């Protein structure tokens, strides 16, 4: 190989190698951090459902980081700033299903967003059976749902919040 060819080849390979290094697989430390964060996010989600189920609505409000608009809309007589009361009304009056999670499975995303985690959750009814919703609106047949998507976001170092309200049954 001539000196010119070698220089040309190295000039072409360097940018490719640089891009690959920047976008290549995560280091083991980064993968471990993501795994550790995912476990903390999963625990936050478990704690959220447990708090709702046990009626610890102040704790549920602390673990929640999403919008309160739906709960405020369902409860115009409540103070919108009283988040525990909104959760209490959701669980006791408005049709929110406030059960403990039976299974929380992480959703492996193609390109995970830093500090955000998605989970598929199944719930167990009080009698031990699996929660299954549907078919909707009095239809004799149709789709049923037993897995529900929830998202958890890191808000500060080692602190996570659930971004979704409990499942509602119309």
Buried (B, 14 or more C-beta within 10 A) or exposed (E): EEEEEEEEEEEEEEEEEEEEEEEEEEEEEEEEEBEEBBEBBBEBBBBBBBBBBEBBBBBBBBBBBEEBEBBBEBBEEBEBEBBBBBBBBBBEEBEBBBBBBBEBEBEEEEEBEEBBBBBBBBBBEEEEEEBEBEEEEEEEEEEEEBBBEBBBBBEEEEEBBBBBBBBEEE
